Amino acid sequence: MAKKILIAYYSRRGENYVNGSIRNLKFGNTEVVAAKIKALLPEADVFQIDTTYEYSKSYMTCIEEAKQELHDQARPEVKNPMESIDEYDTIILGYPNWWGTMPMVCYTFLESYDFTGKRIIPFCTNEGSGMGSSVRFIKKLCPGAEVMDGTPIHGAEAANADREAREIASLAK
């Protein structure tokens, strides 16, 4: 039976921190990389992780909201959650690095399903902080899964992350 792949990602459009300044992005950095991976894996399904709550359009306010969520260990509700991930063998999980880890809605996503026996391939867009502690937390949240090391991608270079997208796609095959 052919492997079934899911590309699940959280991404922020609009105001973002890019190379030391705030820029307005039509597509979030993680979304750009997820699209590159999807182009390489046309058979993969895509799920955009989003919250029912809308973060501030202001980047500076949003990062304070994210900091508070982390402090509170909040679990924001996932908007339009998937019924099941049972059919997938491999989950490519993308997210920005917020305060040294994943956005808290990614924790909600991971806690909502049983990842036992599945392979999780994380990638993280960031402005210099790499994967942070996110892979450690993914392993903790998904103890029955095989969790790969993860691929950090400099957010400002997302549009040129073809090599990283190819590496991620090859891990999924």
N, C-alpha and C positions, 0 to 999 in steps of 0.2 A: 504494500500500500504506500502511496506517495506521501511524503511528509506534508503537513499542512502548517503554514506559517502565518502568524499574526504580527503585524507591525502596529504596536500601540504606543501612542506618544502624547505628551502634553507640551504645548508650545504657547508662547505669548506673542501676539501681534501688537502693533502700536508702539508706544514708547518703550525702548529698550536701551540698555547700556552697551555701547559698541565702541571698542578701542578708546575708552576714556571720555566719551561724550554720549549724550542722550540723542537717539535717532528714532524716527518714526518708521517702523517696518511694516510693509504691506503683508508680509508673511513672517512668522516667527522663525528664528534660526533652527530650532528643532524640527519644525514643520518642513523647512527647506531640505534638511538632511533626510527626513522620513520620505519625502517625495523622491529623492535620488535613489534611496533603497528600493522603494516600490517600483521604480522604473527598471531596476535590475532584477526584481523578483515579481514579475507581472502576475504570477499565480497567488501571491500573498494577499491576504485581506488586511484592511487598514481600519483602525479604530482610534479616533481622536479622543483622548481623555480630556474631559472638561468638567468644570464645576457648575453646580446650579447657581452658585453665588458669582457675581461678576466683580472681579477685582477692579480697583481704581484704574482709570485710563492713565493717570499720572504714574510714571515709573517709580518715582521716589516714594509716593504713597503706597504703591503696590508692594515694594520691598519691605516696607514697615508692616503691611498686612501679613505678608509671608513670614516675617520674623515673629509676629505675634502667634500665628498658627503653629509655627515650630515650637515656640515656648509653651504653648498650651497643649501640644501634641494633638492638635485638632485633626479631625478626619472629615474634610469637606465632602459633601455628597457629590457623587459622580452624576453628571447630566447624561440622560439616556444610556444607562449602563447596559453592557452586553448581558444576555441571558446566561451564557455559559462560554467557557473557553475549552470545554472538553475535547472538541474536535482538533485542537491545535497541538502539535508536537513541540513547536518552537515559537517563542514570543520574543520579538525584537522590541525592547522597551526604551523609548527615547524621552528625554526630559532636560530642562535647563538645570544648572546647579544653582539652587537657592539656599543660601546660608549653609553651604557645605554639604548639602544633601539634595534629595529630590523634593519637588513641591509636595506638600502634604496630601494632595489629591491622588498622587501616585501611590502613597501608602494605602489610601482607601481602596484603590484599584487592586493592589496586590493582596490585600486582606479579604477581598470579596470573592476570590476564587481559589480552587485547589490547584496548585502548580506541581504537585507530586508527579515525578516522572517526566517533567517537561524541561526543556532547555531555555534559559532566559539569557538573551544577549543584550546587555545594556549599552546605550550610548548617551553621552551627556554633552550638551553645548554649554560653554562657560567662557568667561573672559579672563581666564588665568588660574582658576582654582581646580581644574581637572575634574575627576570623578568625585572628589571630596570623600565622604564616608558612605556614599550611596550604595556601593556594591555590598559593603558589610551589612547594611540594613536590608537590602534585597535578600541576601542569604538568610538573615534572621527571620524575615517575614515569610520566606518560601523554603522551609527546611528540606522539603522533599525534591526540590528542583536542582538541576545542574545550572549553576550561575557562572557565566563567563566573566572574565576580568573587567570587561567594559572598554569602550573606546571614548576618550575625551576628545572633543572637537572644539576648537576655538570658535566661538560664536561669530565673530567678525569674518571668519573664513568659511562659514557654512556654505556659501554659494560655490566655493571652490573645493569642497570636501569630497571630490569624486573618489580619490584613493581610499579614504576612510569608508565611504559608502560601499565600495567594492569589497573591502575587507569584511565588513559586517555582513553583507549579502553572502559572501563565500562561507562564512561560519554557519549560516542558516541552511545551506544546501546539504 
